[in-house]
Amino acid sequence: MNIEVAHHLSEHEASGTDTDLLDDRRARWHRLLEIVEVSLLAVVAIATAWSGYQAARFDGEQSRLYGESSRLRFEAESASTLGGQQLAADSAGFNTWQQAQADGQTALMDKIVRRFTPDYRKAFDAWLLTDQNNADAPPGPGYMPGFTNPNTDKATALNAEASSHFDQGTEARQTGEKYVRDTVIFASVLFLVAMAQRQKSHGARVAANIIALGLLTFVLFSLVTLPRV
């Protein structure tokens, strides 16, 4: 009987030991999952704050670039208007000069020439050296090769710069939208982790955390590759 009792006791002890080991493994897995979940939450919290910060910065950058583009457009319009007025005045003066030349009014001719804009005056002097009896010769200083009005050139350059700023503003808006998208995905990761913590099934909890980790890896890669300001 003593041998049988000892045998039964040893069986109970072995059974109890196996149960304790199983419980210990489950406890370790539980602690590991908790560490993973806390780590995920910490990373998501920091990344969400950074993503929101960058979205706000790019929103401000978009406004600044669009404002700069509008300012350059106004300057270009002003320069274009001034250039057009100068060209119109020079052309009208040249027509009057031709009429004065035909009438032999040299004093009036000199007076008109002095009123030409500097660049038009250079083109006028070069035009005087051409063979005006040649049908293929430029009909006036405004048609001389290389003649341009500085203000119209300035307007062209300003419009090009304004277009560049506008395109940069559009890129900033698109980048800001991508940061907002990443912020939404981070919120999805938080949702998955929260759902995982509510699961009673060990397998379901692990599966939810794996999905959350995969999604977090994807959005972190997107976050790292985006431009920053």
N, CA, C and O of each residue as an XYZ file, in Angstrom:
916
protein
N       0.828     -1.217      0.000
C       0.000      0.000      0.000
C       0.852      1.252      0.000
O       0.522      2.223     -0.682
N       1.958      1.250      0.764
C       2.843      2.425      0.781
C       3.446      2.691     -0.593
O       3.586      3.830     -1.037
N       3.796      1.581     -1.245
C       4.354      1.738     -2.590
C       3.332      2.329     -3.541
O       3.663      3.196     -4.349
N       2.079      1.861     -3.452
C       1.021      2.368     -4.322
C       0.744      3.838     -4.039
O       0.560      4.635     -4.958
N       0.717      4.199     -2.706
C       0.472      5.598     -2.343
C       1.579      6.491     -2.869
O       1.318      7.573     -3.395
N       2.822      6.033     -2.725
C       3.955      6.815     -3.226
C       3.871      6.981     -4.745
O       4.178      8.034     -5.304
N       3.436      5.878     -5.392
C       3.315      5.937     -6.845
C       2.269      6.960     -7.263
O       2.498      7.742     -8.186
N       1.115      6.959     -6.585
C       0.043      7.933     -6.903
C       0.486      9.348     -6.618
O       0.162     10.253     -7.388
N       1.208      9.573     -5.547
C       1.691     10.915     -5.218
C       2.671     11.425     -6.257
O       2.641     12.594     -6.642
N       3.540     10.529     -6.705
C       4.509     10.943     -7.723
C       3.802     11.303     -9.022
O       4.232     12.222     -9.719
N       2.726     10.597     -9.363
C       1.965     10.933    -10.564
C       1.334     12.302    -10.441
O       1.337     13.079    -11.396
N       0.775     12.614     -9.232
C       0.163     13.927     -9.028
C       1.209     15.032     -9.118
O       0.950     16.098     -9.675
N       2.391     14.772     -8.568
C       3.443     15.782     -8.606
C       3.887     16.038    -10.047
O       4.101     17.184    -10.442
N       4.020     14.980    -10.814
C       4.422     15.140    -12.217
C       3.382     15.919    -12.991
O       3.697     16.807    -13.784
N       2.097     15.553    -12.733
C       1.012     16.265    -13.407
C       1.010     17.725    -13.042
O       0.807     18.585    -13.899
N       1.238     18.018    -11.752
C       1.270     19.411    -11.300
C       2.439     20.154    -11.903
O       2.308     21.328    -12.249
N       3.568     19.507    -12.038
C       4.750     20.143    -12.624
C       4.509     20.501    -14.080
O       4.872     21.596    -14.509
N       3.906     19.604    -14.850
C       3.597     19.870    -16.260
C       2.654     21.063    -16.387
O       2.811     21.909    -17.266
N       1.672     21.111    -15.489
C       0.726     22.231    -15.528
C       1.421     23.546    -15.227
O       1.167     24.567    -15.865
N       2.314     23.497    -14.228
C       3.046     24.721    -13.881
C       3.931     25.192    -15.035
O       4.028     26.387    -15.317
N       4.580     24.219    -15.701
C       5.435     24.586    -16.837
C       4.624     25.206    -17.962
O       5.044     26.181    -18.586
N       3.449     24.621    -18.214
C       2.582     25.153    -19.262
C       2.115     26.559    -18.920
O       2.118     27.457    -19.762
N       1.713     26.728    -17.659
C       1.285     28.066    -17.221
C       2.431     29.065    -17.307
O       2.226     30.228    -17.656
N       3.639     28.606    -16.985
C       4.803     29.494    -17.031
C       5.102     29.914    -18.465
O       5.439     31.067    -18.731
N       4.970     28.942    -19.398
C       5.191     29.296    -20.810
C       4.159     30.302    -21.285
O       4.483     31.264    -21.982
N       2.924     30.071    -20.903
C       1.861     31.008    -21.295
C       2.103     32.396    -20.701
O       1.876     33.415    -21.353
N       2.562     32.411    -19.463
C       2.838     33.697    -18.819
C       3.958     34.439    -19.550
O       3.893     35.652    -19.751
N       5.000     33.671    -19.947
C       6.108     34.306    -20.677
C       5.648     34.837    -22.025
O       6.009     35.946    -22.418
N       4.842     34.035    -22.739
C       4.294     34.493    -24.012
C       3.414     35.731    -23.822
O       3.434     36.660    -24.629
N       2.659     35.717    -22.753
C       1.788     36.853    -22.464
C       2.610     38.114    -22.211
O       2.289     39.194    -22.708
N       3.684     37.953    -21.424
C       4.544     39.112    -21.155
C       5.240     39.590    -22.429
O       5.392     40.793    -22.643
N       5.660     38.650    -23.271
C       6.297     39.002    -24.529
C       5.345     39.770    -25.442
O       5.720     40.772    -26.050
N       4.102     39.280    -25.529
C       3.103     39.979    -26.336
C       2.845     41.381    -25.802
O       2.691     42.332    -26.568
N       2.798     41.493    -24.485
C       2.580     42.812    -23.894
C       3.729     43.755    -24.230
O       3.511     44.932    -24.519
N       4.960     43.229    -24.189
C       6.119     44.058    -24.554
C       6.023     44.492    -26.014
O       6.284     45.649    -26.342
N       5.649     43.560    -26.888
C       5.495     43.875    -28.317
C       4.416     44.942    -28.521
O       4.599     45.900    -29.272
N       3.297     44.750    -27.838
C       2.186     45.692    -27.992
C       2.543     47.075    -27.465
O       2.214     48.086    -28.086
N       3.216     47.118    -26.319
C       3.636     48.416    -25.775
C       4.640     49.083    -26.708
O       4.593     50.296    -26.913
N       5.552     48.288    -27.276
C       6.534     48.840    -28.226
C       5.839     49.391    -29.464
O       6.179     50.469    -29.951
N       4.861     48.639    -29.970
C       4.110     49.109    -31.129
C       3.396     50.427    -30.827
O       3.423     51.361    -31.628
N       2.769     50.482    -29.678
C       2.046     51.696    -29.301
C       2.987     52.886    -29.161
O       2.648     54.000    -29.561
N       4.175     52.651    -28.592
C       5.138     53.737    -28.422
C       5.630     54.259    -29.775
O       5.705     55.467    -30.003
N       5.964     53.315    -30.671
C       6.437     53.715    -32.003
C       5.345     54.462    -32.764
O       5.604     55.482    -33.401
N       4.126     53.944    -32.689
C       3.010     54.590    -33.390
C       2.749     55.982    -32.840
O       2.464     56.907    -33.601
N       2.842     56.138    -31.532
C       2.595     57.460    -30.927
C       3.610     58.486    -31.427
O       3.244     59.602    -31.794
N       4.895     58.098    -31.441
C       5.937     59.021    -31.908
C       5.791     59.296    -33.400
O       5.866     60.446    -33.833
N       5.583     58.237    -34.187
C       5.470     58.400    -35.639
C       4.234     59.212    -36.016
O       4.276     59.998    -36.963
N       3.138     59.032    -35.284
C       1.926     59.808    -35.566
C       2.155     61.293    -35.308
O       1.723     62.142    -36.088
N       2.837     61.596    -34.210
C       3.142     62.996    -33.896
C       4.034     63.601    -34.974
O       3.816     64.734    -35.404
N       5.041     62.842    -35.411
C       5.943     63.339    -36.452
C       5.208     63.529    -37.777
O       5.407     64.532    -38.462
N       4.368     62.575    -38.131
C       3.621     62.669    -39.380
C       2.683     63.871    -39.375
O       2.584     64.589    -40.370
N       1.997     64.089    -38.258
C       1.119     65.258    -38.163
C       1.887     66.554    -38.226
O       1.429     67.526    -38.826
N       3.065     66.576    -37.604
C       3.912     67.777    -37.631
C       4.353     68.099    -39.052
O       4.293     69.251    -39.482
N       4.798     67.074    -39.780
C       5.236     67.291    -41.155
C       4.070     67.695    -42.058
O       4.238     68.518    -42.958
N       2.896     67.121    -41.821
C       1.715     67.512    -42.612
C       1.410     68.993    -42.415
O       1.094     69.701    -43.371
N       1.507     69.455    -41.171
C       1.263     70.879    -40.892
C       2.334     71.754    -41.527
O       2.030     72.822    -42.058
N       3.605     71.301    -41.476
C       4.685     72.074    -42.060
C       4.512     72.197    -43.576
O       4.702     73.276    -44.138
N       4.155     71.100    -44.232
C       3.973     71.140    -45.676
C       2.744     71.957    -46.069
O       2.715     72.563    -47.140
N       1.741     71.971    -45.212
C       0.583     72.825    -45.472
C       1.001     74.294    -45.458
O       0.580     75.076    -46.309
N       1.837     74.662    -44.477
C       2.355     76.024    -44.436
C       3.268     76.329    -45.610
O       3.249     77.434    -46.151
N       4.077     75.334    -46.007
C       4.970     75.517    -47.157
C       4.176     75.710    -48.436
O       4.551     76.512    -49.291
N       3.081     74.978    -48.568
C       2.217     75.148    -49.734
C       1.670     76.571    -49.799
O       1.693     77.199    -50.857
N       1.185     77.073    -48.685
C       0.636     78.434    -48.653
C       1.704     79.465    -48.992
O       1.443     80.424    -49.718
N       2.904     79.263    -48.465
C       3.987     80.210    -48.732
C       4.363     80.225    -50.210
O       4.551     81.289    -50.800
N       4.473     79.035    -50.805
C       4.862     78.949    -52.209
C       3.773     79.497    -53.127
O       4.071     80.165    -54.116
N       2.512     79.217    -52.801
C       1.421     79.771    -53.605
C       1.382     81.301    -53.486
O       1.135     82.001    -54.468
N       1.627     81.805    -52.280
C       1.665     83.250    -52.097
C       2.803     83.887    -52.870
O       2.638     84.948    -53.472
N       3.963     83.237    -52.854
C       5.122     83.738    -53.602
C       4.838     83.707    -55.098
O       5.231     84.617    -55.827
N       4.160     82.667    -55.550
C       3.806     82.575    -56.971
C       2.873     83.713    -57.373
O       3.039     84.309    -58.437
N       1.901     84.013    -56.531
C       0.973     85.113    -56.831
C       1.706     86.450    -56.872
O       1.440     87.277    -57.744
N       2.627     86.665    -55.936
C       3.388     87.917    -55.918
C       4.207     88.073    -57.196
O       4.253     89.154    -57.782
N       4.847     87.000    -57.620
C       5.648     87.049    -58.842
C       4.769     87.287    -60.068
O       5.187     87.954    -61.014
N       3.572     86.749    -60.051
C       2.654     86.983    -61.177
C       2.298     88.467    -61.278
O       2.258     89.026    -62.373
N       2.041     89.098    -60.133
C       1.728     90.525    -60.142
C       2.923     91.337    -60.648
O       2.752     92.272    -61.429
N       4.122     90.982    -60.205
C       5.313     91.695    -60.675
C       5.513     91.493    -62.172
O       5.875     92.422    -62.894
N       5.269     90.254    -62.633
C       5.412     89.972    -64.060
C       4.392     90.770    -64.877
O       4.711     91.281    -65.950
N       3.187     90.869    -64.369
C       2.154     91.636    -65.069
C       2.542     93.106    -65.144
O       2.352     93.748    -66.177
N       3.086     93.639    -64.056
C       3.509     95.035    -64.041
C       4.651     95.268    -65.021
O       4.641     96.247    -65.767
N       5.643     94.363    -65.022
C       6.771     94.502    -65.939
C       6.321     94.358    -67.384
O       6.805     95.068    -68.265
N       5.397     93.441    -67.626
C       4.892     93.247    -68.988
C       4.147     94.487    -69.484
O       4.298     94.901    -70.633
N       3.342     95.067    -68.596
C       2.610     96.280    -68.971
C       3.568     97.422    -69.285
O       3.396     98.126    -70.280
N       4.582     97.605    -68.434
C       5.558     98.670    -68.663
C       6.332     98.426    -69.949
O       6.567     99.354    -70.724
N       6.727     97.186    -70.174
C       7.447     96.867    -71.407
C       6.597     97.133    -72.637
O       7.090     97.656    -73.637
N       5.327     96.775    -72.567
C       4.435     97.035    -73.694
C       4.258     98.525    -73.953
O       4.219     98.951    -75.107
N       4.152     99.313    -72.902
C       4.036    100.765    -73.054
C       5.297    101.361    -73.673
O       5.220    102.247    -74.524
N       6.449    100.872    -73.243
C       7.701    101.371    -73.803
C       7.827    101.019    -75.277
O       8.242    101.850    -76.086
N       7.469     99.788    -75.627
C       7.524     99.392    -77.034
C       6.563    100.215    -77.886
O       6.889    100.614    -79.005
N       5.366    100.464    -77.335
C       4.394    101.270    -78.068
C       4.906    102.702    -78.252
O       4.759    103.284    -79.327
N       5.510    103.267    -77.196
C       6.035    104.631    -77.299
C       7.203    104.698    -78.277
O       7.289    105.629    -79.077
N       8.111    103.707    -78.217
C       9.244    103.696    -79.144
C       8.775    103.543    -80.580
O       9.291    104.203    -81.482
N       7.786    102.662    -80.796
C       7.272    102.462    -82.162
C       6.604    103.731    -82.685
O       6.799    104.111    -83.840
N       5.812    104.389    -81.825
C       5.166    105.637    -82.235
C       6.212    106.719    -82.523
O       6.089    107.483    -83.480
N       7.241    106.765    -81.677
C       8.310    107.743    -81.899
C       9.048    107.469    -83.201
O       9.412    108.399    -83.921
N       9.272    106.176    -83.509
C       9.962    105.832    -84.749
C       9.133    106.250    -85.965
O       9.679    106.751    -86.948
N       7.822    106.045    -85.898
C       6.965    106.476    -87.014
C       7.026    107.987    -87.203
O       7.066    108.491    -88.326
N       7.034    108.702    -86.068
C       7.142    110.159    -86.147
C       8.506    110.573    -86.700
O       8.613    111.541    -87.452
N       9.545    109.827    -86.318
C      10.893    110.117    -86.824
C      10.940    109.956    -88.335
O      11.541    110.776    -89.029
N      10.302    108.892    -88.856
C      10.280    108.692    -90.303
C       9.554    109.829    -91.020
O       9.971    110.278    -92.088
N       8.458    110.284    -90.408
C       7.731    111.389    -90.997
C       8.570    112.672    -90.977
O       8.582    113.439    -91.940
N       9.267    112.885    -89.858
C      10.129    114.068    -89.759
C      11.279    113.979    -90.744
O      11.706    114.988    -91.305
N      11.791    112.742    -90.959
C      12.859    112.569    -91.943
C      12.371    112.925    -93.349
O      13.066    113.576    -94.128
N      11.142    112.471    -93.641
C      10.586    112.782    -94.955
C      10.366    114.282    -95.126
O      10.458    114.800    -96.239
N      10.080    114.974    -94.041
C       9.840    116.420    -94.099
C      11.118    117.228    -93.928
O      11.110    118.453    -94.040
N      12.213    116.530    -93.657
C      13.486    117.226    -93.483
C      13.599    117.975    -92.166
O      14.356    118.942    -92.078
N      12.878    117.561    -91.154
C      12.919    118.240    -89.852
C      13.967    117.550    -88.969
O      13.635    116.695    -88.147
N      15.224    117.931    -89.152
C      16.325    117.285    -88.445
C      16.274    117.533    -86.934
O      16.603    116.646    -86.147
N      15.866    118.723    -86.537
C      15.800    119.024    -85.099
C      14.782    118.117    -84.411
O      15.030    117.603    -83.320
N      13.645    117.928    -85.058
C      12.619    117.054    -84.498
C      13.099    115.615    -84.484
O      12.800    114.863    -83.557
N      13.852    115.229    -85.524
C      14.379    113.868    -85.579
C      15.321    113.604    -84.391
O      15.241    112.566    -83.734
N      16.209    114.568    -84.141
C      17.142    114.402    -83.014
C      16.395    114.355    -81.680
O      16.750    113.587    -80.786
N      15.381    115.164    -81.562
C      14.601    115.199    -80.321
C      13.911    113.860    -80.074
O      13.860    113.365    -78.948
N      13.385    113.291    -81.150
C      12.695    112.005    -81.008
C      13.670    110.896    -80.635
O      13.367    110.055    -79.789
N      14.839    110.896    -81.267
C      15.832    109.856    -80.998
C      16.269    109.890    -79.540
O      16.485    108.845    -78.926
N      16.398    111.101    -78.983
C      16.811    111.212    -77.582
C      15.764    110.626    -76.631
O      16.082    110.286    -75.491
N      14.542    110.511    -77.088
C      13.470    109.989    -76.230
C      13.301    108.476    -76.321
O      12.501    107.899    -75.586
N      14.036    107.836    -77.204
C      13.971    106.382    -77.279
C      14.518    105.766    -75.984
O      15.387    106.340    -75.328
N      14.006    104.617    -75.639
C      14.569    103.889    -74.506
C      15.976    103.404    -74.888
O      16.254    103.223    -76.073
N      16.856    103.194    -73.920
C      18.250    102.842    -74.241
C      18.390    101.642    -75.171
O      19.185    101.690    -76.110
N      17.649    100.579    -74.937
C      17.773     99.391    -75.782
C      17.225     99.632    -77.178
O      17.766     99.131    -78.164
N      16.159    100.395    -77.254
C      15.608    100.720    -78.571
C      16.558    101.645    -79.328
O      16.670    101.574    -80.551
N      17.239    102.513    -78.580
C      18.201    103.430    -79.213
C      19.352    102.640    -79.835
O      19.796    102.953    -80.940
N      19.836    101.613    -79.126
C      20.898    100.784    -79.685
C      20.427    100.074    -80.951
O      21.155    100.001    -81.941
N      19.199     99.550    -80.908
C      18.651     98.882    -82.084
C      18.449     99.878    -83.224
O      18.627     99.536    -84.393
N      18.077    101.114    -82.879
C      17.870    102.160    -83.892
C      19.199    102.512    -84.568
O      19.266    102.623    -85.792
N      20.249    102.684    -83.769
C      21.567    102.991    -84.339
C      22.041    101.867    -85.247
O      22.622    102.120    -86.302
N      21.787    100.596    -84.830
C      22.170     99.473    -85.677
C      21.326     99.436    -86.944
O      21.816     99.053    -88.006
N      20.070     99.828    -86.840
C      19.177     99.815    -88.010
C      19.610    100.857    -89.039
O      19.484    100.632    -90.243
N      20.116    101.993    -88.570
C      20.570    103.037    -89.490
C      21.718    102.566    -90.375
O      21.913    103.087    -91.474
N      22.479    101.579    -89.896
C      23.621    101.070    -90.659
C      23.223    100.035    -91.698
O      24.053     99.625    -92.510
N      21.976     99.611    -91.685
C      21.522     98.620    -92.664
C      21.180     99.306    -93.980
O      21.003    100.522    -94.051
N      21.093     98.485    -95.007
C      20.705     98.992    -96.330
C      19.186     99.097    -96.368
O      18.484     98.106    -96.569
N      18.700    100.307    -96.172
C      17.249    100.495    -96.055
C      16.539    100.368    -97.403
O      15.309    100.335    -97.457
N      17.302    100.298    -98.479
C      16.694    100.094    -99.799
C      16.526     98.609   -100.111
O      15.889     98.234   -101.096
N      17.105     97.781    -99.260
C      16.998     96.334    -99.446
C      15.646     95.865    -98.898
O      15.298     96.163    -97.755
N      14.895     95.139    -99.712
C      13.562     94.686    -99.297
C      13.626     93.678    -98.143
O      12.670     93.521    -97.383
N      14.769     93.003    -98.032
C      14.915     92.013    -96.968
C      15.455     92.611    -95.670
O      15.616     91.895    -94.682
N      15.730     93.895    -95.663
C      16.259     94.539    -94.465
C      15.149     94.674    -93.414
O      13.973     94.746    -93.770
N      15.508     94.711    -92.132
C      14.491     94.884    -91.084
C      13.724     96.196    -91.303
O      14.336     97.228    -91.575
N      12.396     96.163    -91.186
C      11.604     97.381    -91.430
C      11.759     98.445    -90.346
O      11.380     99.596    -90.560
N      12.304     98.086    -89.197
C      12.453     99.065    -88.129
C      13.337     98.516    -87.026
O      13.680     97.334    -87.027
N      13.706     99.371    -86.087
C      14.574     98.924    -84.980
C      13.991     97.772    -84.182
O      14.732     96.931    -83.674
N      12.673     97.727    -84.068
C      12.044     96.667    -83.290
C      12.220     95.292    -83.888
O      11.990     94.286    -83.217
N      12.633     95.236    -85.165
C      12.818     93.954    -85.840
C      14.285     93.567    -85.956
O      14.622     92.569    -86.593
N      15.146     94.350    -85.345
C      16.576     94.049    -85.407
C      16.883     92.778    -84.590
O      16.321     92.571    -83.515
N      17.789     91.929    -85.124
C      18.153     90.708    -84.380
C      18.749     91.051    -83.017
O      19.595     91.936    -82.893
N      18.301     90.353    -82.033
C      18.832     90.556    -80.694
C      18.145     91.641    -79.892
O      18.437     91.803    -78.707
N      17.227     92.397    -80.510
C      16.565     93.463    -79.753
C      15.473     92.871    -78.861
O      14.620     92.106    -79.312
N      15.526     93.239    -77.624
C      14.484     92.882    -76.671
C      14.277     94.039    -75.712
O      15.169     94.859    -75.496
N      13.098     94.087    -75.150
C      12.824     95.087    -74.119
C      13.117     94.474    -72.757
O      12.621     93.385    -72.467
N      13.914     95.140    -71.901
C      14.274     94.559    -70.593
C      13.067     94.203    -69.742
O      13.089     93.202    -69.025
N      12.022     95.002    -69.809
C      10.858     94.744    -68.968
C      10.057     93.538    -69.452
O       9.510     92.790    -68.642
N       9.986     93.350    -70.761
C       9.301     92.156    -71.253
C      10.121     90.904    -70.935
O       9.560     89.849    -70.637
N      11.448     91.025    -70.998
C      12.301     89.900    -70.590
C      12.120     89.610    -69.101
O      12.051     88.454    -68.684
N      12.043     90.674    -68.313
C      11.830     90.505    -66.870
C      10.495     89.826    -66.606
O      10.399     88.959    -65.738
N       9.464     90.213    -67.348
C       8.147     89.600    -67.172
C       8.190     88.110    -67.502
O       7.574     87.296    -66.812
N       8.922     87.757    -68.564
C       9.040     86.343    -68.935
C       9.740     85.544    -67.839
O       9.314     84.443    -67.489
N      10.831     86.118    -67.299
C      11.569     85.430    -66.235
C      10.721     85.300    -64.969
O      10.740     84.260    -64.310
N       9.981     86.351    -64.631
C       9.136     86.315    -63.437
C       8.007     85.296    -63.587
O       7.667     84.593    -62.635
N       7.438     85.222    -64.769
C       6.371     84.233    -64.996
C       6.906     82.811    -64.881
O       6.234     81.929    -64.347
N       8.128     82.593    -65.387
C       8.730     81.260    -65.259
C       8.991     80.918    -63.793
O       8.758     79.790    -63.360
N       9.479     81.908    -63.031
C       9.725     81.682    -61.608
C       8.420     81.445    -60.863
O       8.356     80.607    -59.964
N       7.385     82.182    -61.235
C       6.078     82.001    -60.596
C       5.529     80.598    -60.863
O       4.958     79.970    -59.972
N       5.706     80.116    -62.086
C       5.251     78.761    -62.425
C       6.006     77.718    -61.623
O       5.426     76.727    -61.178
N       7.320     77.945    -61.438
C       8.124     77.013    -60.642
C       7.648     76.981    -59.195
O       7.531     75.906    -58.606
N       7.373     78.153    -58.614
C       6.887     78.208    -57.233
C       5.518     77.539    -57.103
O       5.234     76.864    -56.113
N       4.685     77.736    -58.113
C       3.354     77.116    -58.069
C       3.471     75.594    -58.112
O       2.775     74.889    -57.382
N       4.363     75.093    -58.977
C       4.558     73.640    -59.063
C       5.108     73.091    -57.742
O       4.701     72.021    -57.290
N       6.034     73.834    -57.131
C       6.574     73.406    -55.845
C       5.481     73.406    -54.769
O       5.456     72.530    -53.905
N       4.581     74.393    -54.827
C       3.465     74.434    -53.889
C       2.536     73.241    -54.062
O       2.031     72.685    -53.087
N       2.319     72.855    -55.315
C       1.481     71.682    -55.584
C       2.139     70.415    -55.050
O       1.465     69.555    -54.482
N       3.459     70.298    -55.230
C       4.179     69.148    -54.691
C       4.110     69.123    -53.165
O       3.959     68.063    -52.558
N       4.223     70.306    -52.554
C       4.129     70.380    -51.086
C       2.749     69.933    -50.608
O       2.633     69.239    -49.598
N       1.701     70.332    -51.336
C       0.346     69.915    -50.961
C       0.204     68.398    -51.073
O      -0.387     67.760    -50.201
N       0.742     67.825    -52.142
C       0.648     66.374    -52.329
C       1.436     65.624    -51.253
O       0.997     64.582    -50.766
N       2.598     66.160    -50.890
C       3.392     65.527    -49.829
C       2.665     65.608    -48.496
O       2.655     64.641    -47.734
N       2.054     66.760    -48.209
C       1.284     66.909    -46.979
C       0.129     65.918    -46.923
O      -0.176     65.374    -45.862
N      -0.513     65.682    -48.065
C      -1.602     64.712    -48.113
C      -1.095     63.288    -47.833
O      -1.796     62.482    -47.220
N       0.118     62.992    -48.286
C       0.695     61.673    -48.011
C       0.982     61.507    -46.516
O       0.804     60.422    -45.963
N       1.424     62.580    -45.873
C       1.642     62.517    -44.428
C       0.320     62.303    -43.689
O       0.266     61.568    -42.703
N      -0.733     62.944    -44.165
C      -2.050     62.742    -43.563
C      -2.503     61.293    -43.757
O      -3.064     60.681    -42.848
N      -2.252     60.757    -44.949
C      -2.587     59.346    -45.210
C      -1.854     58.427    -44.236
O      -2.446     57.497    -43.688
N      -0.569     58.689    -44.023
C       0.202     57.862    -43.092
C      -0.339     57.979    -41.669
O      -0.345     57.003    -40.918
N      -0.792     59.175    -41.305
C      -1.376     59.362    -39.975
C      -2.618     58.484    -39.799
O      -2.840     57.906    -38.735
N      -3.413     58.395    -40.851
C      -4.611     57.542    -40.801
C      -4.215     56.071    -40.673
O      -4.854     55.318    -39.939
N      -3.168     55.665    -41.381
C      -2.721     54.272    -41.292
C      -2.185     53.966    -39.895
O      -2.395     52.873    -39.371
N      -1.489     54.940    -39.292
C      -1.029     54.755    -37.920
C      -2.211     54.536    -36.978
O      -2.137     53.726    -36.054
N      -3.295     55.261    -37.218
C      -4.493     55.067    -36.405
C      -5.040     53.645    -36.582
O      -5.566     53.056    -35.638
N      -4.913     53.104    -37.791
C      -5.351     51.727    -38.035
C      -4.502     50.739    -37.246
O      -5.011     49.737    -36.743
N      -3.197     51.027    -37.140
C      -2.316     50.172    -36.346
C      -2.733     50.191    -34.875
O      -2.758     49.153    -34.214
N      -3.056     51.372    -34.378
C      -3.540     51.483    -32.998
C      -4.809     50.666    -32.785
O      -4.971     50.007    -31.757
N      -5.694     50.715    -33.754
C      -6.942     49.950    -33.668
C      -6.659     48.450    -33.604
O      -7.265     47.731    -32.810
N      -5.734     47.981    -34.448
C      -5.415     46.548    -34.466
C      -4.792     46.101    -33.137
O      -5.112     45.029    -32.624
N      -3.900     46.932    -32.589
C      -3.276     46.579    -31.315
C      -4.323     46.552    -30.199
O      -4.316     45.663    -29.347
N      -5.216     47.536    -30.219
C      -6.274     47.566    -29.209
C      -7.183     46.348    -29.322
O      -7.588     45.777    -28.309
N      -7.501     45.952    -30.542
C      -8.324     44.754    -30.737
C      -7.584     43.501    -30.287
O      -8.186     42.584    -29.727
N      -6.275     43.464    -30.533
C      -5.488     42.304    -30.129
C      -5.500     42.131    -28.616
O      -5.564     41.009    -28.113
N      -5.439     43.244    -27.895
C      -5.422     43.178    -26.431
C      -6.754     42.680    -25.863
O      -6.816     42.226    -24.720
N      -7.800     42.767    -26.653
C      -9.116     42.325    -26.181
C      -9.407     40.869    -26.540
O     -10.431     40.324    -26.128
N      -8.516     40.237    -27.303
C      -8.759     38.863    -27.745
C      -8.444     37.868    -26.620
O      -7.398     37.963    -25.978
N      -9.339     36.931    -26.391
C      -9.111     35.881    -25.400
C      -8.304     34.732    -25.991
O      -7.581     34.023    -25.290
N      -8.452     34.572    -27.312
C      -7.702     33.516    -27.983
C      -6.263     33.966    -28.213
O      -6.008     35.038    -28.761
N      -5.324     33.113    -27.779
C      -3.909     33.438    -27.944
C      -3.543     33.575    -29.423
O      -2.809     34.488    -29.801
N      -4.057     32.665    -30.259
C      -3.756     32.718    -31.691
C      -4.280     33.976    -32.348
O      -3.593     34.594    -33.161
N      -5.510     34.359    -31.991
C      -6.095     35.565    -32.578
C      -5.316     36.805    -32.161
O      -5.140     37.734    -32.949
N      -4.853     36.810    -30.922
C      -4.083     37.964    -30.443
C      -2.756     38.078    -31.184
O      -2.344     39.167    -31.584
N      -2.097     36.943    -31.359
C      -0.829     36.949    -32.090
C      -1.042     37.376    -33.539
O      -0.259     38.159    -34.077
N      -2.094     36.865    -34.169
C      -2.371     37.204    -35.564
C      -2.627     38.701    -35.725
O      -2.118     39.322    -36.658
N      -3.409     39.276    -34.825
C      -3.702     40.718    -34.904
C      -2.432     41.542    -34.734
O      -2.260     42.560    -35.404
N      -1.549     41.116    -33.852
C      -0.291     41.836    -33.651
C       0.632     41.713    -34.854
O       1.343     42.658    -35.195
N       0.623     40.554    -35.496
C       1.447     40.374    -36.696
C       0.973     41.297    -37.815
O       1.778     41.920    -38.508
N      -0.355     41.375    -37.980
C      -0.906     42.278    -39.003
C      -0.555     43.721    -38.672
O      -0.182     44.490    -39.558
N      -0.673     44.090    -37.405
C      -0.343     45.454    -36.990
C       1.127     45.757    -37.237
O       1.472     46.851    -37.682
N       1.995     44.789    -36.948
C       3.427     44.977    -37.157
C       3.750     45.132    -38.638
O       4.564     45.977    -39.010
N       3.118     44.323    -39.484
C       3.337     44.438    -40.924
C       2.877     45.783    -41.461
O       3.565     46.415    -42.262
N       1.706     46.212    -41.009
C       1.187     47.504    -41.447
C       2.074     48.635    -40.955
O       2.305     49.605    -41.677
N       2.571     48.514    -39.731
C       3.457     49.534    -39.183
C       4.761     49.612    -39.970
O       5.266     50.703    -40.232
N       5.302     48.463    -40.345
C       6.538     48.441    -41.139
C       6.336     49.153    -42.471
O       7.186     49.933    -42.903
N       5.199     48.879    -43.121
C       4.903     49.507    -44.404
C       4.810     51.031    -44.269
O       5.409     51.759    -45.061
N       4.071     51.511    -43.280
C       3.851     52.953    -43.159
C       5.110     53.664    -42.663
O       5.340     54.826    -42.998
N       5.929     52.964    -41.861
C       7.203     53.561    -41.435
C       8.143     53.744    -42.629
O       8.848     54.749    -42.714
N       8.155     52.782    -43.544
C       8.959     52.914    -44.758
C       8.485     54.107    -45.572
O       9.292     54.884    -46.082
N       7.174     54.247    -45.689
C       6.611     55.407    -46.414
C       7.004     56.705    -45.735
O       7.340     57.682    -46.404
N       6.966     56.722    -44.416
C       7.279     57.930    -43.661
C       8.743     58.336    -43.827
O       9.063     59.518    -43.956
N       9.615     57.346    -43.822
C      11.052     57.626    -43.946
C      11.412     58.142    -45.339
O      12.311     58.971    -45.476
N      10.724     57.664    -46.367
C      11.056     58.034    -47.743
C      10.434     59.344    -48.180
O      10.801     59.867    -49.232
N       9.498     59.897    -47.407
C       8.862     61.159    -47.787
C       9.807     62.336    -47.528
O      10.633     62.271    -46.618
N       9.695     63.416    -48.319
C      10.502     64.624    -48.058
C      10.124     65.240    -46.716
O       9.032     65.011    -46.194
N      11.040     66.021    -46.172
C      10.813     66.675    -44.883
C      11.163     68.150    -44.989
O      12.014     68.542    -45.788
N      10.501     68.964    -44.176
C      10.818     70.399    -44.112
C      11.135     70.749    -42.670
O      11.432     71.904    -42.365
